[in-house]
Amino acid sequence: MNLNSNFVVVLSHPEIAENIGSVARCMVVFGIQELRLVGIKPLTEDSRALITARSGEPILKSVKYFADVREAIADCNQAFGFTRRSRNKEQKLYDLPDLAAQFENTRTALVFGCESQGLTEWEILQMTHLARIPPTHSESSLNLSHAVAIALYALVNAPKKNETEEDEVSRQDRVTIEESQAALTEILDTMDRSGFLARGKKEISKRKKFRILWQRLHPTRGELNFLSGALHSLIKKVEP
């Protein structure tokens, strides 16, 4: 499998059609074929995105549309959300070179927010990693397509380690984000039934803190199965 086939690019609520086309053009340069668009109507035949796409037009013709970011990244093993800053001090924000250095060869979504506001707080909580492109001279933001191009260059050209049989087994044990989120929902439901999650603002705060904690764990399928078994055992003991 070509490594680049493991990448998908996700644009959430893009506001400028020309930027979508430019992103598709960047993707062609780096051998990335799958573009997913969130929260917008399907592109029409006269969309201005086609003007800037050029060689990326086939990507626009096969683009996939989703209602929200969670749906768009569900089948991936990890999702890198690009943002200028973290909204919570508990969330680790990687500089792009550092993230590229530890990149794992698994199905990966590169997620970018809209041009005017970036990723929302809710979208950031859906990511497995947060990344920023560190500026060298100014804190001014990059054009969307420029940010995508820099991210793709760094990740596609990240040093590839020689995989051992143990690495291959570990990679196959990675869960999809959908599976990970399902496990998190089960945990939160169990905590709710135990009375740990208070109603009102405290409940929201505790759920948010747990999501941030979960974001850092990256559990494998074996670990999720172990955790699920432990939860079911606890439920049997505390419920009549």
N, C-alpha and C positions, 0 to 999 in steps of 0.2 A: 504493500500500500504506500502510495506517495504520502510523505509526511504532511504536505500541504492540504491533503484531503481531510485531515482531522480538524481543520479550522472552518468556522462559520463566522461571518460578520453580521452583527445585529445592530440595526439603527432604530432607536426608539423615538417615535414621533418626529421624524425629520421634517424641517420646515421649508427647506429650499430644494426644489426639484433638481436644480443643477448640481447640488452637492451629492445627491444620490447617484447621479450619473458619473461624477468624478470618482466617487468611492468604487463603483463598479470597474472603472478604468484602472484604478490602483490595484484592485484585486487580480485583474488579468496579469499584471506585471509580476505578481508574486505567486501565481499559480493557484489562487483561491477561487473556488467556483460557486460557493453557496452564500447568497445574500438573503437575509431575513429582515423584513420591515414590520415595525410594530405601530399600531394605532393610526394608520393612514389608509385611505382608499387605494385600491389597485391603480397602478400607473396606466394611463391611457396611451394610445398610439401617437398622440401629438404632445406627449409630456416633454417638457424641456429637459428632463433627465436624459433623454435619448440624444440630445445635442452634445452633451458633455461626455457621454459614455464612450462613444466611438467604438473601440475594440471590445468594450465591456457590454455592448448591447445584448449579446446572448445571455449574460448574467441577469440583466433586467427582464428578459423574456421569461426566465425561469425562477424569478424571485418568489419567495414564500411570504405570506402575510399572516400576522398574528394579532390577537386582541391585546395581549400584554406581554411583558418581558418574561414572566414566569413560563408561559406557554412556549415562547420562542427558544428558551434554553433548556427545556425539560429533558430532551434526549441527549444532552451533552454531559460529560463527566466533570467539567469545570467551566466556570464563566468568569472572565476577567472584565470587570467594570471599570471603564476609564473615567476618571474624575479629577478635577484640579485639587480638591481637598476632601478629606473625610468629614462627615457631619457628626461623627461620634469619636471621641478620643480613644474608645476601646477598640475601634476597628483599625486594623493594620493597613496602612497605605504604602504599597511598594512603589519605589521608583522603577520605571520600565526596565532599565538594565539589570536590576536585581531580580525582577520577576523573570526576565528572559533567561537568566543564569540557572534558575531552578525549574524551568519549564519541563513538564512531563508530556511524553508523546501519547496523549489521550485526546478524545473528542473535546474540543475547546471552542467556546463562544467568546468572541471579542465584542463587547457591548458598549455602544456609544449613545449618549443622550442627545436631546434636541439641541440645536445650535444656540438658542437663547438662554437656556437654563440648565442644560446637562441632565444627568440622571437624577431622578427624584429620590427622596429618602427611602421610599418603599422599594424602588428598583435596586438601590444599593444593597438593601438587606437580602435580596435574592441572589447576590453574587457569591462566588466562592473566594474570589480575590478582588482587591481593589488596586488599581494601578494609576499612576500619573506619569506624564511625560515631563521630566524636570526641566524647567527653563534655565538658560545659562545667563541671560541678560535682562529679561523682563518677565513680569507676571501676566502679560497679555495672553489671551487664549488663542489657540490655533484654529484655523479653518477646519471644519469637520473632516474633509477629505485629506488634508495634510496630516491630521492626527492619526487617521486610519493608516496612511502610508508609512508613517514613522513606526507605528505599532507593528505593522506587518513586517517591515524590514527587520526590526529587532527580534521578533519571535521566529520568523522563518529562518533567519540566519543565526539563531542561537546555537552555541556549540552542542553537537549531538554526542551523547555518551554511548558507548557500546553496551547494548543491553545484554544482560546475562539471562539464563533461564529463570532465575529468581525474580528479575525485573519484569520479565514477561508474565509470570504468574501474578505478580503484584498488580500489573496493569490490567490484567483480565479481571481482577477482583474489585476494580473500581466500579462504583455505582453511578448511575445517572443522577442528575440533579433532581429529577422527578422522584426517584426512589429515596434520595436523601431527605427531600422535603416531606415525603409521606411519613418517614420515620420521625422527623421533627414534630409533625402534627400529632402523631401518636403519643410522643413524649409530653407535649403540651396538654393534650387531652387528659392524660393520666395525672399530670400535676394539677389540672383543674379539678378533677374528680377527688383528688386527695385534700383539696382545700388550700393548697399552697398558693395558688393564684387568687389574690383578692380581687373583688369586683371594682370596677371604676378605673381611675388613673393608675393605681398601683398595678393592676392586672396588665394594662398596656405596657407599663414600664418593665415589668418582669418578663413579659413575652419578648419585648424588644431586646432586652439584655441576653436572653437565652438564644435568640436568633443570631446575635453578634458572636456569642460564644460558639455556636454551631458552625458559623462561618469559618472559624479558625481550625476546626477539627478535621475536616475532610475524611470521614470514616470510610472504611472499606466495606464490602458486602459481608465479609465474615464478622466484622465488628458490629454492623447493624443487626445481623442475625443474633449475635450474643446479647446486644442491648434489648432487642425485642423480647427475647426469652426471659431476661431478667425482669422486664416490666410486667410481663404476663404473670410471672411468679409472684411479684409484689402485689399485683391486683388481687390475685386469689387469696392472699393472706390478709389484706385489709378490707376486702369487701365480703359481705355474707354470702 
